[in-house]
Amino acid sequence: MENLEDLKMMAEQWSNQGIEYLQKIPQDQLYAAVGVLLFTTVLLLLSIRLVRRTKSNTVLLSGLSGSGKTVLFYQLRDGSSHQGTVTSMEPNEGTFVLHSENAKKGKVKPVHLVDVPGHSRLRPKLEEFLPQAAAIVFVVDALEFLPNCRAASEYLYDILTNANVVKKKIPVLLCCNKTDKLTAHTKEFIRKQMEKEIEKLRASRSAVSTADIANDYTIGIEGEVFSFSHCCNKVTVAEASGLNGETVQVQDFIREYIKP
């Protein structure tokens, strides 16, 4: 009880001292200080609201040429595969409400979807869009996976070690496309094989001098075999079929990070 009384006395003393100090300050200075404080508070609140409102709605479709990115783009936009599409030499880009959401009532936030060309000479275009990306869908051809496993893993490794992806922890969906085909590989098989290839890349590239390494960051845990779960950003695996319009898992991923 004595301690409580002591605390009360100290609080009263500090309160009285504070009042005395404020009374000594000229009123015009006091009003000016209060005005500056209020202005700063309002400005801070407006800035926070503006940042929240301008949160990116950009999703990138990346992957090797022929993996089915462009078909997925049209399925998500129009609900049609646009059969007969050719390999993209320029990014396909559009801002729209996902086709499956067109019938939804109420306001739905549009998605800015960018289909980045997969040709090796055109991949630098991905770098242009990464700073504004909220999420990345990396498309793999599950039907012709084994011949392209090494090349796809190298491309994904470059994305996962990119400074923008690491610093912003941009989530990545490993989308196994064409899984409706009987001879297509499962998403678990594809995940394991790509983890093995990336483990090899980690070992080979860490042996090269830092001056020769183009990647911004390394990934994985030292002394452990690589797993996507070791990445600082979230990497998930899903199945899809662009031609058949089976894109539910891709849409769910997009809406996890671009709230409707």
Disulfide bonds with the S-S distance in Angstrom:
none
